[in-house]
């Protein structure tokens, strides 16, 4: 399979906030051979990277090969058939220009970098694809905030994709998630080592604040049931160390629990691979996104889209809920756009789109092959439009 990775300089870029930079470099990876009409753009989640499958650059940590079970030869997004492109978004820290990049004067941008929006991500991807010689896409597929990015394609470039797929996505965040993201950002900005975002040339970085922000994120990504099953109230092993964060004197009397150990472990891994300022920028972009912005409602926002749409949601996901995916599906449905909302029964929470490829893969593969008529693409039959329950899709339906 042919693979490619690199960085394309798009030149001057005007951000939605009204600021500009003279040179926006976008890091990308591609897989497979382009034949003119088989391109699939994959939009990564909040802290993901362009390395969507395990064939390209050695991106660090969890951002490496983050959808390796979905993208590749013979997989749901089959690189034997499709030319797959994934681009790191502006504001991130995996090769695309962002706060940890060097400005024209040779200094790190830091918080002088312009505010970024999901719309900026979409426009940068369109410009990148133009440079790669890709016109109309076969599909745009995204998970989590990447699903917002995919929906923005349907709104912003309605003629440019045959299919749009939102996996564990939403038209906008709800107040609870906005609140938790705000607390996560304040954990970073309250860290004295954040130094107003100017920490790149210092001896310390705001690792404690970034670690706490990531821990809040992990609680959001798991469901109540999955946390109970994974950890319960169990104490961590005898050799577990409570050294990730300062502890109060009374702590030694109480057990250091499995769930605490898990969160500390995830935080330690994350601060080694991600940038604190980038986390601030990307969460604000996600929080700001509203599909209906500039339109009367969601349906009006996607009314010009000329393709078909698929929403995949998970019953245990309280971050991007099944109800929010149904809102997206209803917007397409109201304008006569062929759409399916495929609800997966799962207790893995928001992480389900990453950890349950056996449930994501079949409907995604069949939708890319045949649209809403794909054999394992099951709609809710508008159950929620009449106040009924969602019709969950069980794993038994996915046998081939």
C-alpha positions as CSV (number, residue, x, y, z in Angstrom):
1,X,0.0,0.0,0.0
2,X,1.3,3.4,-0.9
3,X,1.7,5.8,2.0
4,X,2.8,9.4,2.1
5,X,3.4,11.9,4.9
6,X,4.6,15.5,4.9
7,X,3.8,19.1,5.5
8,X,2.3,21.5,2.9
9,X,2.8,25.3,3.3
10,X,-0.6,26.9,2.4
11,X,0.9,30.4,2.5
12,X,-1.1,33.2,4.1
13,X,-4.1,32.0,6.0
14,X,-7.0,34.2,7.3
15,X,-8.7,32.9,10.4
16,X,-12.3,33.3,11.2
17,X,-11.4,35.5,14.2
18,X,-10.1,38.1,11.8
19,X,-6.4,37.5,12.3
20,X,-3.9,36.1,9.8
21,X,-0.6,34.5,9.6
22,X,1.8,34.6,6.6
23,X,2.4,30.9,6.5
24,X,0.2,28.0,7.6
25,X,1.9,24.7,7.4
26,X,-0.4,21.6,7.5
27,X,0.9,18.1,8.4
28,X,-0.9,15.2,6.7
29,X,-0.7,11.5,5.9
30,X,-2.2,9.7,3.0
31,X,-2.8,6.0,2.4
32,X,-3.6,4.2,-0.8
33,X,-3.7,5.3,-4.4
34,X,-5.8,8.2,-5.7
35,X,-7.9,7.4,-8.8
36,X,-9.8,10.7,-9.2
37,X,-12.9,9.9,-7.2
38,X,-12.0,7.6,-4.3
39,X,-10.6,10.1,-1.7
40,X,-11.8,9.8,1.9
41,X,-10.9,12.6,4.3
42,X,-10.7,11.4,8.0
43,X,-11.0,14.1,10.6
44,X,-9.2,13.4,13.9
45,X,-10.5,13.9,17.4
46,X,-9.4,16.6,19.9
47,X,-5.9,15.4,20.7
48,X,-5.5,13.1,17.7
49,X,-3.0,13.5,14.9
50,X,-2.6,12.9,11.1
51,X,-1.4,9.4,11.9
52,X,-4.7,7.7,11.6
53,X,-3.3,4.3,10.7
54,X,0.0,2.6,11.6
55,X,1.8,3.1,8.4
56,X,3.2,6.7,8.5
57,X,5.1,8.9,10.9
58,X,6.1,7.9,14.4
59,X,3.7,10.2,16.2
60,X,3.9,10.0,19.9
61,X,1.5,8.1,22.3
62,X,-2.2,7.7,21.8
63,X,-2.2,10.0,18.8
64,X,-0.3,7.4,16.8
65,X,-2.4,5.0,14.6
66,X,-5.5,6.2,16.6
67,X,-8.0,4.4,14.2
68,X,-5.7,1.6,13.0
69,X,-8.6,-0.9,13.4
70,X,-10.8,1.1,11.0
71,X,-8.3,2.4,8.4
72,X,-6.1,0.0,6.4
73,X,-6.0,-2.8,3.8
74,X,-9.2,-4.8,4.1
75,X,-10.6,-2.7,6.9
76,X,-13.7,-0.6,7.1
77,X,-12.1,2.3,5.3
78,X,-10.2,0.0,2.9
79,X,-7.0,1.6,1.6
80,X,-7.0,-1.0,-1.2
81,X,-10.1,0.9,-2.5
82,X,-9.8,4.4,-1.1
83,X,-7.2,7.1,-1.0
84,X,-7.3,8.2,2.6
85,X,-6.1,11.6,3.8
86,X,-5.9,12.8,7.4
87,X,-4.6,16.3,8.3
88,X,-3.5,17.7,11.6
89,X,-5.6,20.7,12.4
90,X,-4.4,24.3,12.9
91,X,-3.7,25.0,16.6
92,X,-2.5,21.4,17.3
93,X,1.0,20.3,18.0
94,X,1.7,17.5,15.6
95,X,3.3,19.4,12.7
96,X,0.6,21.8,11.7
97,X,1.2,25.4,12.7
98,X,-0.1,26.2,16.2
99,X,0.9,27.8,19.5
100,X,4.1,25.7,19.8
101,X,5.3,26.7,16.3
102,X,7.9,29.4,15.5
103,X,6.6,32.7,14.1
104,X,8.3,34.7,11.3
105,X,10.5,36.5,13.9
106,X,11.8,33.2,15.2
107,X,9.8,33.2,18.5
108,X,7.3,30.7,19.6
109,X,3.7,31.8,18.9
110,X,2.3,30.8,22.3
111,X,-0.9,32.6,23.0
112,X,-0.1,35.2,20.2
113,X,-1.3,32.5,17.8
114,X,-4.8,33.5,16.4
115,X,-7.9,31.8,17.9
116,X,-8.9,28.9,15.8
117,X,-12.4,27.5,14.9
118,X,-13.6,24.2,13.5
119,X,-14.4,26.3,10.3
120,X,-10.7,27.1,10.1
121,X,-9.9,23.4,10.3
122,X,-12.3,22.7,7.4
123,X,-10.9,25.5,5.2
124,X,-7.3,24.4,5.8
125,X,-8.3,20.8,4.8
126,X,-9.9,22.1,1.6
127,X,-6.7,24.0,0.7
128,X,-4.6,21.0,1.5
129,X,-6.7,18.8,-0.7
130,X,-6.4,21.3,-3.5
131,X,-2.6,21.1,-3.2
132,X,-2.8,17.3,-3.3
133,X,-4.9,17.4,-6.5
134,X,-8.1,16.2,-4.8
135,X,-11.4,17.8,-5.9
136,X,-14.7,16.2,-4.8
137,X,-14.3,13.7,-2.0
138,X,-16.0,10.3,-1.9
139,X,-16.5,10.8,1.9
140,X,-15.6,12.9,4.9
141,X,-15.5,10.8,8.1
142,X,-14.9,12.2,11.6
143,X,-15.2,11.1,15.2
144,X,-15.9,13.2,18.3
145,X,-15.0,16.8,17.5
146,X,-13.8,15.4,14.2
147,X,-17.5,14.6,13.5
148,X,-18.2,18.4,14.0
149,X,-15.4,18.9,11.4
150,X,-17.1,16.5,9.0
151,X,-20.5,18.1,9.5
152,X,-18.9,21.5,8.8
153,X,-17.9,20.1,5.4
154,X,-21.5,19.4,4.6
155,X,-22.4,23.0,5.6
156,X,-19.4,24.8,4.1
157,X,-18.7,22.8,1.0
158,X,-22.0,21.1,0.2
159,X,-20.9,20.0,-3.3
160,X,-17.5,18.6,-2.3
161,X,-18.4,15.2,-0.7
162,X,-20.6,12.4,-1.7
163,X,-20.9,11.1,1.8
164,X,-20.5,12.6,5.3
165,X,-20.1,10.5,8.4
166,X,-20.5,11.7,12.0
167,X,-19.2,9.1,14.5
168,X,-20.0,10.0,18.2
169,X,-20.6,13.6,17.2
170,X,-23.0,16.5,17.7
171,X,-24.1,19.7,16.2
172,X,-22.9,21.5,19.3
173,X,-21.8,20.8,22.9
174,X,-24.3,20.9,25.8
175,X,-23.9,23.0,28.9
176,X,-22.4,20.2,31.0
177,X,-19.6,19.6,28.6
178,X,-19.0,23.3,28.2
179,X,-18.7,23.5,31.9
180,X,-16.2,20.6,32.2
181,X,-14.1,22.0,29.4
182,X,-14.0,25.4,31.1
183,X,-12.7,23.7,34.4
184,X,-10.1,21.8,32.4
185,X,-8.8,25.1,30.8
186,X,-8.7,26.8,34.2
187,X,-6.6,23.9,35.5
188,X,-4.0,24.8,32.9
189,X,-4.2,28.6,33.2
190,X,-4.1,28.4,37.0
191,X,-0.8,26.4,36.9
192,X,1.9,29.0,37.7
193,X,4.2,27.4,35.1
194,X,1.7,28.3,32.4
195,X,3.1,31.8,32.7
196,X,0.4,33.4,30.5
197,X,1.2,30.9,27.8
198,X,4.8,31.9,27.5
199,X,6.6,28.8,28.9
200,X,8.5,27.4,25.9
201,X,11.8,29.0,26.8
202,X,11.5,28.3,30.5
203,X,12.7,25.4,32.6
204,X,9.2,24.3,33.5
205,X,6.0,23.7,31.6
206,X,2.4,23.6,33.0
207,X,2.4,19.8,33.3
208,X,0.3,19.7,36.5
209,X,-2.4,21.8,34.9
210,X,-2.4,19.9,31.7
211,X,-2.5,16.6,33.6
212,X,-5.6,17.7,35.5
213,X,-7.2,18.9,32.3
214,X,-6.7,15.5,30.7
215,X,-8.0,13.7,33.8
216,X,-11.2,15.7,33.5
217,X,-11.4,14.7,29.8
218,X,-11.0,11.0,30.6
219,X,-13.9,11.1,33.1
220,X,-15.9,12.6,30.3
221,X,-14.9,9.9,27.8
222,X,-16.0,6.9,30.0
223,X,-19.5,5.9,31.0
224,X,-20.6,5.3,34.6
225,X,-21.1,1.6,33.8
226,X,-17.6,1.3,32.2
227,X,-15.9,3.0,35.1
228,X,-17.7,0.8,37.6
229,X,-16.7,-2.3,35.6
230,X,-13.1,-1.2,35.2
231,X,-12.4,0.1,38.7
232,X,-15.3,-0.1,41.1
233,X,-14.0,1.0,44.5
234,X,-10.9,-1.2,44.4
235,X,-7.7,0.0,45.9
236,X,-4.7,0.1,43.6
237,X,-2.0,-2.6,43.9
238,X,0.5,-2.6,46.8
239,X,3.2,-1.1,44.7
240,X,1.1,1.7,43.3
241,X,2.6,5.1,44.0
242,X,0.6,8.2,44.8
243,X,3.3,10.5,43.5
244,X,1.7,12.2,40.4
245,X,0.3,15.1,42.4
246,X,0.9,16.6,45.8
247,X,-1.2,14.9,48.5
248,X,-2.6,16.0,51.8
249,X,-1.2,14.5,55.0
250,X,-4.4,12.5,55.7
251,X,-4.2,10.7,52.3
252,X,-2.0,8.0,53.7
253,X,-4.8,6.7,55.9
254,X,-7.1,6.1,52.9
255,X,-6.7,3.7,49.9
256,X,-5.2,4.9,46.6
257,X,-7.9,3.6,44.4
258,X,-7.7,2.0,40.9
259,X,-9.6,4.8,39.3
260,X,-7.1,7.4,40.7
261,X,-4.1,5.3,39.5
262,X,-5.7,5.0,36.0
263,X,-6.2,8.8,35.8
264,X,-2.7,9.5,37.0
265,X,-1.3,7.1,34.5
266,X,-3.2,8.6,31.6
267,X,-2.2,12.1,32.7
268,X,1.5,11.2,32.8
269,X,1.4,9.8,29.3
270,X,-0.5,12.8,28.0
271,X,1.8,15.5,29.2
272,X,4.7,13.8,27.4
273,X,3.0,14.1,24.0
274,X,0.8,17.2,24.0
275,X,1.1,20.9,24.4
276,X,-0.9,22.9,27.0
277,X,-1.6,25.9,24.8
278,X,-2.8,23.6,22.0
279,X,-5.2,22.0,24.5
280,X,-6.6,25.4,25.3
281,X,-7.0,26.3,21.6
282,X,-8.6,23.1,20.5
283,X,-11.1,22.8,23.3
284,X,-12.2,26.4,22.7
285,X,-12.7,25.5,19.0
286,X,-14.8,22.5,19.9
287,X,-16.9,24.5,22.5
288,X,-17.5,27.3,20.0
289,X,-18.8,25.1,17.2
290,X,-22.5,25.3,16.4
291,X,-23.7,23.8,13.1
292,X,-26.6,26.3,12.9
293,X,-24.4,29.4,13.2
294,X,-25.3,31.8,10.5
295,X,-28.5,29.9,9.6
296,X,-32.0,29.6,11.0
297,X,-31.5,26.1,12.3
298,X,-29.5,22.9,11.7
299,X,-31.6,21.8,8.8
300,X,-31.1,25.1,7.0
301,X,-27.3,24.8,7.6
302,X,-27.1,21.5,5.7
303,X,-29.9,22.1,3.2
304,X,-27.5,22.6,0.3
305,X,-25.6,19.3,0.9
306,X,-26.0,17.1,-2.2
307,X,-24.9,13.8,-0.8
308,X,-25.9,11.2,1.9
309,X,-25.2,11.2,5.6
310,X,-24.6,8.7,8.3
311,X,-24.6,9.3,12.1
312,X,-23.2,6.6,14.4
313,X,-23.9,7.0,18.1
314,X,-23.4,4.9,21.3
315,X,-25.9,4.4,24.0
316,X,-23.4,4.8,26.8
317,X,-21.9,8.1,25.5
318,X,-23.0,11.0,27.6
319,X,-20.4,13.4,26.1
320,X,-21.9,13.2,22.6
321,X,-25.2,11.5,23.2
322,X,-27.5,9.5,20.9
323,X,-30.0,12.3,21.3
324,X,-27.5,14.7,19.9
325,X,-26.8,12.4,16.9
326,X,-30.5,12.1,16.3
327,X,-30.7,15.9,16.2
328,X,-28.0,15.8,13.4
329,X,-29.9,13.1,11.5
330,X,-33.2,15.0,11.8
331,X,-31.6,18.1,10.3
332,X,-30.6,16.1,7.2
333,X,-33.9,14.2,7.1
334,X,-36.0,17.4,7.2
335,X,-34.3,18.7,4.0
336,X,-34.8,15.4,2.2
337,X,-31.2,14.3,2.3
338,X,-30.8,10.6,2.6
339,X,-29.5,9.9,6.1
340,X,-29.3,7.0,8.6
341,X,-28.7,7.2,12.3
342,X,-27.0,4.0,13.4
343,X,-27.3,3.5,17.2
344,X,-24.9,1.1,18.8
345,X,-25.6,-0.4,22.2
346,X,-22.5,0.1,24.2
347,X,-21.4,0.9,27.8
348,X,-18.0,2.1,26.9
349,X,-18.9,5.8,26.8
350,X,-17.5,8.2,24.3
351,X,-14.4,6.0,23.9
352,X,-16.6,3.4,22.2
353,X,-15.8,4.8,18.7
354,X,-12.1,4.0,19.3
355,X,-12.3,0.8,21.4
356,X,-15.2,-1.0,19.6
357,X,-14.1,-1.2,16.0
358,X,-16.2,-4.4,15.5
359,X,-19.3,-2.2,16.0
360,X,-18.2,0.8,14.1
361,X,-16.6,-0.9,11.1
362,X,-19.5,-2.8,9.4
363,X,-22.0,0.1,9.1
364,X,-19.2,2.5,8.1
365,X,-17.8,0.1,5.5
366,X,-21.2,-0.6,4.0
367,X,-22.2,3.1,4.0
368,X,-19.0,4.0,2.1
369,X,-19.9,1.2,-0.4
370,X,-23.6,1.8,-0.8
371,X,-24.8,4.8,1.2
372,X,-27.8,4.5,3.3
373,X,-28.8,1.3,1.5
374,X,-25.7,-0.5,2.8
375,X,-26.6,-3.9,4.3
376,X,-25.6,-3.2,7.9
377,X,-26.6,0.5,8.0
378,X,-29.6,0.6,10.3
379,X,-31.6,3.8,10.9
380,X,-33.7,4.5,14.0
381,X,-36.7,4.8,11.7
382,X,-37.3,8.3,13.2
383,X,-38.3,6.7,16.5
384,X,-37.3,9.8,18.4
385,X,-39.3,12.1,16.2
386,X,-42.4,10.7,17.8
387,X,-40.9,10.6,21.3
388,X,-40.1,6.9,21.2
389,X,-36.9,5.1,22.2
390,X,-33.8,4.6,20.1
391,X,-33.5,1.3,18.5
392,X,-30.0,0.1,19.5
393,X,-28.1,-2.1,17.1
394,X,-26.5,-5.2,18.6
395,X,-23.2,-6.7,17.7
396,X,-25.0,-9.8,16.4
397,X,-26.1,-7.8,13.4
398,X,-22.6,-7.2,12.3
399,X,-21.6,-10.8,11.5
400,X,-20.4,-11.2,8.0
